[in-house]
Amino acid sequence: MSDFLVAVGLVLCIEGMLYALAPGIVRRMAEQLPMLSDGALRAGGLAAAIIGVIIVWIVRGA
């Protein structure tokens, strides 16, 4: 459970840094989201999830 909480904390830190360092870019990206199809959003989400699993797998030593 502590690993999960650390992961959530890291996600919040990284996302917070994006909003703090590049708010204009984040806003423009958010404005583009409604223009993407559901399939494109699903594909992007799935790709991010797979990359995340691979990173955790590599760091944890398979």
mmCIF file of the N, C-alpha and C atoms, coordinates in Angstrom:
data_MODEL
# 
_entry.id   MODEL 
# 
loop_
_atom_site.group_PDB 
_atom_site.id 
_atom_site.type_symbol 
_atom_site.label_atom_id 
_atom_site.label_alt_id 
_atom_site.label_comp_id 
_atom_site.label_asym_id 
_atom_site.label_entity_id 
_atom_site.label_seq_id 
_atom_site.pdbx_PDB_ins_code 
_atom_site.Cartn_x 
_atom_site.Cartn_y 
_atom_site.Cartn_z 
_atom_site.occupancy 
_atom_site.B_iso_or_equiv 
_atom_site.pdbx_formal_charge 
_atom_site.auth_seq_id 
_atom_site.auth_comp_id 
_atom_site.auth_asym_id 
_atom_site.auth_atom_id 
_atom_site.pdbx_PDB_model_num 
ATOM 1   N N  . MET A 1 1  ? 0.820   -1.196 0.000   1.00 0.00 ? 1  MET A N  1 
ATOM 2   C CA . MET A 1 1  ? 0.000   0.000  0.000   1.00 0.00 ? 1  MET A CA 1 
ATOM 3   C C  . MET A 1 1  ? 0.865   1.262  0.000   1.00 0.00 ? 1  MET A C  1 
ATOM 4   N N  . SER A 1 2  ? 2.000   1.207  0.679   1.00 0.00 ? 2  SER A N  1 
ATOM 5   C CA . SER A 1 2  ? 2.862   2.389  0.713   1.00 0.00 ? 2  SER A CA 1 
ATOM 6   C C  . SER A 1 2  ? 3.444   2.681  -0.669  1.00 0.00 ? 2  SER A C  1 
ATOM 7   N N  . ASP A 1 3  ? 3.749   1.629  -1.450  1.00 0.00 ? 3  ASP A N  1 
ATOM 8   C CA . ASP A 1 3  ? 4.242   1.848  -2.812  1.00 0.00 ? 3  ASP A CA 1 
ATOM 9   C C  . ASP A 1 3  ? 3.191   2.563  -3.658  1.00 0.00 ? 3  ASP A C  1 
ATOM 10  N N  . PHE A 1 4  ? 1.943   2.175  -3.479  1.00 0.00 ? 4  PHE A N  1 
ATOM 11  C CA . PHE A 1 4  ? 0.853   2.813  -4.218  1.00 0.00 ? 4  PHE A CA 1 
ATOM 12  C C  . PHE A 1 4  ? 0.755   4.294  -3.864  1.00 0.00 ? 4  PHE A C  1 
ATOM 13  N N  . LEU A 1 5  ? 0.837   4.596  -2.590  1.00 0.00 ? 5  LEU A N  1 
ATOM 14  C CA . LEU A 1 5  ? 0.752   5.990  -2.156  1.00 0.00 ? 5  LEU A CA 1 
ATOM 15  C C  . LEU A 1 5  ? 1.941   6.804  -2.657  1.00 0.00 ? 5  LEU A C  1 
ATOM 16  N N  . VAL A 1 6  ? 3.121   6.197  -2.689  1.00 0.00 ? 6  VAL A N  1 
ATOM 17  C CA . VAL A 1 6  ? 4.298   6.876  -3.244  1.00 0.00 ? 6  VAL A CA 1 
ATOM 18  C C  . VAL A 1 6  ? 4.073   7.157  -4.725  1.00 0.00 ? 6  VAL A C  1 
ATOM 19  N N  . ALA A 1 7  ? 3.525   6.188  -5.449  1.00 0.00 ? 7  ALA A N  1 
ATOM 20  C CA . ALA A 1 7  ? 3.259   6.372  -6.877  1.00 0.00 ? 7  ALA A CA 1 
ATOM 21  C C  . ALA A 1 7  ? 2.258   7.503  -7.105  1.00 0.00 ? 7  ALA A C  1 
ATOM 22  N N  . VAL A 1 8  ? 1.199   7.539  -6.318  1.00 0.00 ? 8  VAL A N  1 
ATOM 23  C CA . VAL A 1 8  ? 0.212   8.616  -6.442  1.00 0.00 ? 8  VAL A CA 1 
ATOM 24  C C  . VAL A 1 8  ? 0.867   9.969  -6.141  1.00 0.00 ? 8  VAL A C  1 
ATOM 25  N N  . GLY A 1 9  ? 1.704   10.006 -5.123  1.00 0.00 ? 9  GLY A N  1 
ATOM 26  C CA . GLY A 1 9  ? 2.410   11.236 -4.793  1.00 0.00 ? 9  GLY A CA 1 
ATOM 27  C C  . GLY A 1 9  ? 3.312   11.703 -5.920  1.00 0.00 ? 9  GLY A C  1 
ATOM 28  N N  . LEU A 1 10 ? 4.014   10.778 -6.556  1.00 0.00 ? 10 LEU A N  1 
ATOM 29  C CA . LEU A 1 10 ? 4.885   11.140 -7.676  1.00 0.00 ? 10 LEU A CA 1 
ATOM 30  C C  . LEU A 1 10 ? 4.078   11.663 -8.859  1.00 0.00 ? 10 LEU A C  1 
ATOM 31  N N  . VAL A 1 11 ? 2.950   11.029 -9.136  1.00 0.00 ? 11 VAL A N  1 
ATOM 32  C CA . VAL A 1 11 ? 2.089   11.503 -10.224 1.00 0.00 ? 11 VAL A CA 1 
ATOM 33  C C  . VAL A 1 11 ? 1.638   12.931 -9.947  1.00 0.00 ? 11 VAL A C  1 
ATOM 34  N N  . LEU A 1 12 ? 1.217   13.195 -8.717  1.00 0.00 ? 12 LEU A N  1 
ATOM 35  C CA . LEU A 1 12 ? 0.780   14.546 -8.360  1.00 0.00 ? 12 LEU A CA 1 
ATOM 36  C C  . LEU A 1 12 ? 1.922   15.555 -8.460  1.00 0.00 ? 12 LEU A C  1 
ATOM 37  N N  . CYS A 1 13 ? 3.121   15.163 -8.063  1.00 0.00 ? 13 CYS A N  1 
ATOM 38  C CA . CYS A 1 13 ? 4.286   16.059 -8.177  1.00 0.00 ? 13 CYS A CA 1 
ATOM 39  C C  . CYS A 1 13 ? 4.581   16.395 -9.630  1.00 0.00 ? 13 CYS A C  1 
ATOM 40  N N  . ILE A 1 14 ? 4.606   15.378 -10.476 1.00 0.00 ? 14 ILE A N  1 
ATOM 41  C CA . ILE A 1 14 ? 4.918   15.600 -11.885 1.00 0.00 ? 14 ILE A CA 1 
ATOM 42  C C  . ILE A 1 14 ? 3.835   16.439 -12.546 1.00 0.00 ? 14 ILE A C  1 
ATOM 43  N N  . GLU A 1 15 ? 2.576   16.112 -12.280 1.00 0.00 ? 15 GLU A N  1 
ATOM 44  C CA . GLU A 1 15 ? 1.487   16.885 -12.871 1.00 0.00 ? 15 GLU A CA 1 
ATOM 45  C C  . GLU A 1 15 ? 1.495   18.320 -12.353 1.00 0.00 ? 15 GLU A C  1 
ATOM 46  N N  . GLY A 1 16 ? 1.761   18.487 -11.083 1.00 0.00 ? 16 GLY A N  1 
ATOM 47  C CA . GLY A 1 16 ? 1.832   19.829 -10.517 1.00 0.00 ? 16 GLY A CA 1 
ATOM 48  C C  . GLY A 1 16 ? 2.947   20.650 -11.134 1.00 0.00 ? 16 GLY A C  1 
ATOM 49  N N  . MET A 1 17 ? 4.092   20.014 -11.384 1.00 0.00 ? 17 MET A N  1 
ATOM 50  C CA . MET A 1 17 ? 5.204   20.727 -12.027 1.00 0.00 ? 17 MET A CA 1 
ATOM 51  C C  . MET A 1 17 ? 4.812   21.168 -13.432 1.00 0.00 ? 17 MET A C  1 
ATOM 52  N N  . LEU A 1 18 ? 4.082   20.320 -14.160 1.00 0.00 ? 18 LEU A N  1 
ATOM 53  C CA . LEU A 1 18 ? 3.641   20.707 -15.502 1.00 0.00 ? 18 LEU A CA 1 
ATOM 54  C C  . LEU A 1 18 ? 2.764   21.951 -15.453 1.00 0.00 ? 18 LEU A C  1 
ATOM 55  N N  . TYR A 1 19 ? 1.794   21.966 -14.525 1.00 0.00 ? 19 TYR A N  1 
ATOM 56  C CA . TYR A 1 19 ? 0.907   23.126 -14.402 1.00 0.00 ? 19 TYR A CA 1 
ATOM 57  C C  . TYR A 1 19 ? 1.680   24.367 -13.966 1.00 0.00 ? 19 TYR A C  1 
ATOM 58  N N  . ALA A 1 20 ? 2.662   24.206 -13.105 1.00 0.00 ? 20 ALA A N  1 
ATOM 59  C CA . ALA A 1 20 ? 3.418   25.350 -12.592 1.00 0.00 ? 20 ALA A CA 1 
ATOM 60  C C  . ALA A 1 20 ? 4.403   25.892 -13.623 1.00 0.00 ? 20 ALA A C  1 
ATOM 61  N N  . LEU A 1 21 ? 5.060   25.015 -14.361 1.00 0.00 ? 21 LEU A N  1 
ATOM 62  C CA . LEU A 1 21 ? 6.112   25.441 -15.282 1.00 0.00 ? 21 LEU A CA 1 
ATOM 63  C C  . LEU A 1 21 ? 5.606   25.802 -16.677 1.00 0.00 ? 21 LEU A C  1 
ATOM 64  N N  . ALA A 1 22 ? 4.496   25.189 -17.107 1.00 0.00 ? 22 ALA A N  1 
ATOM 65  C CA . ALA A 1 22 ? 4.017   25.424 -18.472 1.00 0.00 ? 22 ALA A CA 1 
ATOM 66  C C  . ALA A 1 22 ? 2.493   25.487 -18.522 1.00 0.00 ? 22 ALA A C  1 
ATOM 67  N N  . PRO A 1 23 ? 1.875   26.435 -17.824 1.00 0.00 ? 23 PRO A N  1 
ATOM 68  C CA . PRO A 1 23 ? 0.407   26.476 -17.800 1.00 0.00 ? 23 PRO A CA 1 
ATOM 69  C C  . PRO A 1 23 ? -0.213  26.724 -19.177 1.00 0.00 ? 23 PRO A C  1 
ATOM 70  N N  . GLY A 1 24 ? 0.452   27.498 -20.007 1.00 0.00 ? 24 GLY A N  1 
ATOM 71  C CA . GLY A 1 24 ? -0.078  27.765 -21.345 1.00 0.00 ? 24 GLY A CA 1 
ATOM 72  C C  . GLY A 1 24 ? -0.138  26.513 -22.199 1.00 0.00 ? 24 GLY A C  1 
ATOM 73  N N  . ILE A 1 25 ? 0.910   25.714 -22.129 1.00 0.00 ? 25 ILE A N  1 
ATOM 74  C CA . ILE A 1 25 ? 0.944   24.467 -22.900 1.00 0.00 ? 25 ILE A CA 1 
ATOM 75  C C  . ILE A 1 25 ? -0.131  23.514 -22.409 1.00 0.00 ? 25 ILE A C  1 
ATOM 76  N N  . VAL A 1 26 ? -0.273  23.402 -21.090 1.00 0.00 ? 26 VAL A N  1 
ATOM 77  C CA . VAL A 1 26 ? -1.292  22.515 -20.522 1.00 0.00 ? 26 VAL A CA 1 
ATOM 78  C C  . VAL A 1 26 ? -2.680  22.974 -20.958 1.00 0.00 ? 26 VAL A C  1 
ATOM 79  N N  . ARG A 1 27 ? -2.927  24.270 -20.938 1.00 0.00 ? 27 ARG A N  1 
ATOM 80  C CA . ARG A 1 27 ? -4.230  24.802 -21.341 1.00 0.00 ? 27 ARG A CA 1 
ATOM 81  C C  . ARG A 1 27 ? -4.510  24.496 -22.808 1.00 0.00 ? 27 ARG A C  1 
ATOM 82  N N  . ARG A 1 28 ? -3.517  24.697 -23.677 1.00 0.00 ? 28 ARG A N  1 
ATOM 83  C CA . ARG A 1 28 ? -3.716  24.409 -25.102 1.00 0.00 ? 28 ARG A CA 1 
ATOM 84  C C  . ARG A 1 28 ? -3.970  22.925 -25.326 1.00 0.00 ? 28 ARG A C  1 
ATOM 85  N N  . MET A 1 29 ? -3.250  22.078 -24.590 1.00 0.00 ? 29 MET A N  1 
ATOM 86  C CA . MET A 1 29 ? -3.478  20.635 -24.720 1.00 0.00 ? 29 MET A CA 1 
ATOM 87  C C  . MET A 1 29 ? -4.892  20.276 -24.275 1.00 0.00 ? 29 MET A C  1 
ATOM 88  N N  . ALA A 1 30 ? -5.358  20.872 -23.177 1.00 0.00 ? 30 ALA A N  1 
ATOM 89  C CA . ALA A 1 30 ? -6.705  20.590 -22.677 1.00 0.00 ? 30 ALA A CA 1 
ATOM 90  C C  . ALA A 1 30 ? -7.768  21.060 -23.673 1.00 0.00 ? 30 ALA A C  1 
ATOM 91  N N  . GLU A 1 31 ? -7.508  22.161 -24.360 1.00 0.00 ? 31 GLU A N  1 
ATOM 92  C CA . GLU A 1 31 ? -8.454  22.653 -25.363 1.00 0.00 ? 31 GLU A CA 1 
ATOM 93  C C  . GLU A 1 31 ? -8.549  21.709 -26.558 1.00 0.00 ? 31 GLU A C  1 
ATOM 94  N N  . GLN A 1 32 ? -7.487  20.966 -26.834 1.00 0.00 ? 32 GLN A N  1 
ATOM 95  C CA . GLN A 1 32 ? -7.471  20.044 -27.965 1.00 0.00 ? 32 GLN A CA 1 
ATOM 96  C C  . GLN A 1 32 ? -8.171  18.719 -27.662 1.00 0.00 ? 32 GLN A C  1 
ATOM 97  N N  . LEU A 1 33 ? -8.326  18.375 -26.394 1.00 0.00 ? 33 LEU A N  1 
ATOM 98  C CA . LEU A 1 33 ? -8.903  17.079 -26.024 1.00 0.00 ? 33 LEU A CA 1 
ATOM 99  C C  . LEU A 1 33 ? -10.279 16.816 -26.625 1.00 0.00 ? 33 LEU A C  1 
ATOM 100 N N  . PRO A 1 34 ? -11.214 17.779 -26.606 1.00 0.00 ? 34 PRO A N  1 
ATOM 101 C CA . PRO A 1 34 ? -12.535 17.486 -27.183 1.00 0.00 ? 34 PRO A CA 1 
ATOM 102 C C  . PRO A 1 34 ? -12.495 17.175 -28.677 1.00 0.00 ? 34 PRO A C  1 
ATOM 103 N N  . MET A 1 35 ? -11.434 17.593 -29.352 1.00 0.00 ? 35 MET A N  1 
ATOM 104 C CA . MET A 1 35 ? -11.321 17.358 -30.788 1.00 0.00 ? 35 MET A CA 1 
ATOM 105 C C  . MET A 1 35 ? -10.844 15.947 -31.109 1.00 0.00 ? 35 MET A C  1 
ATOM 106 N N  . LEU A 1 36 ? -10.291 15.253 -30.133 1.00 0.00 ? 36 LEU A N  1 
ATOM 107 C CA . LEU A 1 36 ? -9.802  13.896 -30.359 1.00 0.00 ? 36 LEU A CA 1 
ATOM 108 C C  . LEU A 1 36 ? -10.952 12.907 -30.279 1.00 0.00 ? 36 LEU A C  1 
ATOM 109 N N  . SER A 1 37 ? -10.863 11.865 -31.085 1.00 0.00 ? 37 SER A N  1 
ATOM 110 C CA . SER A 1 37 ? -11.889 10.824 -31.045 1.00 0.00 ? 37 SER A CA 1 
ATOM 111 C C  . SER A 1 37 ? -11.723 9.977  -29.785 1.00 0.00 ? 37 SER A C  1 
ATOM 112 N N  . ASP A 1 38 ? -12.788 9.262  -29.434 1.00 0.00 ? 38 ASP A N  1 
ATOM 113 C CA . ASP A 1 38 ? -12.708 8.364  -28.284 1.00 0.00 ? 38 ASP A CA 1 
ATOM 114 C C  . ASP A 1 38 ? -11.617 7.319  -28.487 1.00 0.00 ? 38 ASP A C  1 
ATOM 115 N N  . GLY A 1 39 ? -11.481 6.842  -29.711 1.00 0.00 ? 39 GLY A N  1 
ATOM 116 C CA . GLY A 1 39 ? -10.460 5.843  -30.006 1.00 0.00 ? 39 GLY A CA 1 
ATOM 117 C C  . GLY A 1 39 ? -9.055  6.370  -29.785 1.00 0.00 ? 39 GLY A C  1 
ATOM 118 N N  . ALA A 1 40 ? -8.828  7.615  -30.186 1.00 0.00 ? 40 ALA A N  1 
ATOM 119 C CA . ALA A 1 40 ? -7.505  8.210  -29.998 1.00 0.00 ? 40 ALA A CA 1 
ATOM 120 C C  . ALA A 1 40 ? -7.197  8.394  -28.517 1.00 0.00 ? 40 ALA A C  1 
ATOM 121 N N  . LEU A 1 41 ? -8.195  8.825  -27.746 1.00 0.00 ? 41 LEU A N  1 
ATOM 122 C CA . LEU A 1 41 ? -7.988  8.979  -26.301 1.00 0.00 ? 41 LEU A CA 1 
ATOM 123 C C  . LEU A 1 41 ? -7.725  7.631  -25.641 1.00 0.00 ? 41 LEU A C  1 
ATOM 124 N N  . ARG A 1 42 ? -8.482  6.612  -26.063 1.00 0.00 ? 42 ARG A N  1 
ATOM 125 C CA . ARG A 1 42 ? -8.265  5.271  -25.503 1.00 0.00 ? 42 ARG A CA 1 
ATOM 126 C C  . ARG A 1 42 ? -6.866  4.762  -25.843 1.00 0.00 ? 42 ARG A C  1 
ATOM 127 N N  . ALA A 1 43 ? -6.455  4.961  -27.091 1.00 0.00 ? 43 ALA A N  1 
ATOM 128 C CA . ALA A 1 43 ? -5.134  4.499  -27.516 1.00 0.00 ? 43 ALA A CA 1 
ATOM 129 C C  . ALA A 1 43 ? -4.035  5.207  -26.731 1.00 0.00 ? 43 ALA A C  1 
ATOM 130 N N  . GLY A 1 44 ? -4.182  6.501  -26.533 1.00 0.00 ? 44 GLY A N  1 
ATOM 131 C CA . GLY A 1 44 ? -3.194  7.245  -25.753 1.00 0.00 ? 44 GLY A CA 1 
ATOM 132 C C  . GLY A 1 44 ? -3.152  6.794  -24.310 1.00 0.00 ? 44 GLY A C  1 
ATOM 133 N N  . GLY A 1 45 ? -4.324  6.570  -23.726 1.00 0.00 ? 45 GLY A N  1 
ATOM 134 C CA . GLY A 1 45 ? -4.384  6.084  -22.344 1.00 0.00 ? 45 GLY A CA 1 
ATOM 135 C C  . GLY A 1 45 ? -3.790  4.700  -22.200 1.00 0.00 ? 45 GLY A C  1 
ATOM 136 N N  . LEU A 1 46 ? -4.100  3.824  -23.149 1.00 0.00 ? 46 LEU A N  1 
ATOM 137 C CA . LEU A 1 46 ? -3.551  2.468  -23.112 1.00 0.00 ? 46 LEU A CA 1 
ATOM 138 C C  . LEU A 1 46 ? -2.040  2.490  -23.285 1.00 0.00 ? 46 LEU A C  1 
ATOM 139 N N  . ALA A 1 47 ? -1.552  3.323  -24.194 1.00 0.00 ? 47 ALA A N  1 
ATOM 140 C CA . ALA A 1 47 ? -0.103  3.434  -24.393 1.00 0.00 ? 47 ALA A CA 1 
ATOM 141 C C  . ALA A 1 47 ? 0.580   3.935  -23.124 1.00 0.00 ? 47 ALA A C  1 
ATOM 142 N N  . ALA A 1 48 ? -0.005  4.933  -22.476 1.00 0.00 ? 48 ALA A N  1 
ATOM 143 C CA . ALA A 1 48 ? 0.574   5.452  -21.232 1.00 0.00 ? 48 ALA A CA 1 
ATOM 144 C C  . ALA A 1 48 ? 0.584   4.381  -20.150 1.00 0.00 ? 48 ALA A C  1 
ATOM 145 N N  . ALA A 1 49 ? -0.505  3.616  -20.051 1.00 0.00 ? 49 ALA A N  1 
ATOM 146 C CA . ALA A 1 49 ? -0.576  2.554  -19.045 1.00 0.00 ? 49 ALA A CA 1 
ATOM 147 C C  . ALA A 1 49 ? 0.474   1.478  -19.307 1.00 0.00 ? 49 ALA A C  1 
ATOM 148 N N  . ILE A 1 50 ? 0.636   1.090  -20.560 1.00 0.00 ? 50 ILE A N  1 
ATOM 149 C CA . ILE A 1 50 ? 1.624   0.062  -20.907 1.00 0.00 ? 50 ILE A CA 1 
ATOM 150 C C  . ILE A 1 50 ? 3.036   0.561  -20.611 1.00 0.00 ? 50 ILE A C  1 
ATOM 151 N N  . ILE A 1 51 ? 3.333   1.793  -20.978 1.00 0.00 ? 51 ILE A N  1 
ATOM 152 C CA . ILE A 1 51 ? 4.655   2.359  -20.688 1.00 0.00 ? 51 ILE A CA 1 
ATOM 153 C C  . ILE A 1 51 ? 4.897   2.394  -19.189 1.00 0.00 ? 51 ILE A C  1 
ATOM 154 N N  . GLY A 1 52 ? 3.889   2.778  -18.427 1.00 0.00 ? 52 GLY A N  1 
ATOM 155 C CA . GLY A 1 52 ? 4.016   2.799  -16.972 1.00 0.00 ? 52 GLY A CA 1 
ATOM 156 C C  . GLY A 1 52 ? 4.302   1.429  -16.395 1.00 0.00 ? 52 GLY A C  1 
ATOM 157 N N  . VAL A 1 53 ? 3.596   0.411  -16.884 1.00 0.00 ? 53 VAL A N  1 
ATOM 158 C CA . VAL A 1 53 ? 3.827   -0.961 -16.410 1.00 0.00 ? 53 VAL A CA 1 
ATOM 159 C C  . VAL A 1 53 ? 5.243   -1.407 -16.755 1.00 0.00 ? 53 VAL A C  1 
ATOM 160 N N  . ILE A 1 54 ? 5.698   -1.098 -17.951 1.00 0.00 ? 54 ILE A N  1 
ATOM 161 C CA . ILE A 1 54 ? 7.057   -1.481 -18.362 1.00 0.00 ? 54 ILE A CA 1 
ATOM 162 C C  . ILE A 1 54 ? 8.096   -0.802 -17.471 1.00 0.00 ? 54 ILE A C  1 
ATOM 163 N N  . ILE A 1 55 ? 7.904   0.474  -17.184 1.00 0.00 ? 55 ILE A N  1 
ATOM 164 C CA . ILE A 1 55 ? 8.848   1.185  -16.311 1.00 0.00 ? 55 ILE A CA 1 
ATOM 165 C C  . ILE A 1 55 ? 8.890   0.548  -14.932 1.00 0.00 ? 55 ILE A C  1 
ATOM 166 N N  . VAL A 1 56 ? 7.716   0.277  -14.365 1.00 0.00 ? 56 VAL A N  1 
ATOM 167 C CA . VAL A 1 56 ? 7.669   -0.360 -13.044 1.00 0.00 ? 56 VAL A CA 1 
ATOM 168 C C  . VAL A 1 56 ? 8.324   -1.731 -13.092 1.00 0.00 ? 56 VAL A C  1 
ATOM 169 N N  . TRP A 1 57 ? 8.074   -2.481 -14.143 1.00 0.00 ? 57 TRP A N  1 
ATOM 170 C CA . TRP A 1 57 ? 8.644   -3.819 -14.294 1.00 0.00 ? 57 TRP A CA 1 
ATOM 171 C C  . TRP A 1 57 ? 10.173  -3.740 -14.340 1.00 0.00 ? 57 TRP A C  1 
ATOM 172 N N  . ILE A 1 58 ? 10.701  -2.790 -15.114 1.00 0.00 ? 58 ILE A N  1 
ATOM 173 C CA . ILE A 1 58 ? 12.155  -2.641 -15.219 1.00 0.00 ? 58 ILE A CA 1 
ATOM 174 C C  . ILE A 1 58 ? 12.752  -2.217 -13.880 1.00 0.00 ? 58 ILE A C  1 
ATOM 175 N N  . VAL A 1 59 ? 12.129  -1.235 -13.231 1.00 0.00 ? 59 VAL A N  1 
ATOM 176 C CA . VAL A 1 59 ? 12.661  -0.726 -11.965 1.00 0.00 ? 59 VAL A CA 1 
ATOM 177 C C  . VAL A 1 59 ? 12.605  -1.787 -10.878 1.00 0.00 ? 59 VAL A C  1 
ATOM 178 N N  . ARG A 1 60 ? 11.530  -2.549 -10.855 1.00 0.00 ? 60 ARG A N  1 
ATOM 179 C CA . ARG A 1 60 ? 11.365  -3.596 -9.835  1.00 0.00 ? 60 ARG A CA 1 
ATOM 180 C C  . ARG A 1 60 ? 12.182  -4.848 -10.146 1.00 0.00 ? 60 ARG A C  1 
ATOM 181 N N  . GLY A 1 61 ? 12.772  -4.911 -11.304 1.00 0.00 ? 61 GLY A N  1 
ATOM 182 C CA . GLY A 1 61 ? 13.639  -6.037 -11.644 1.00 0.00 ? 61 GLY A CA 1 
ATOM 183 C C  . GLY A 1 61 ? 12.903  -7.269 -12.117 1.00 0.00 ? 61 GLY A C  1 
ATOM 184 N N  . ALA A 1 62 ? 11.786  -7.064 -12.802 1.00 0.00 ? 62 ALA A N  1 
ATOM 185 C CA . ALA A 1 62 ? 10.976  -8.156 -13.368 1.00 0.00 ? 62 ALA A CA 1 
ATOM 186 C C  . ALA A 1 62 ? 10.734  -9.151 -12.302 1.00 0.00 ? 62 ALA A C  1 
# 
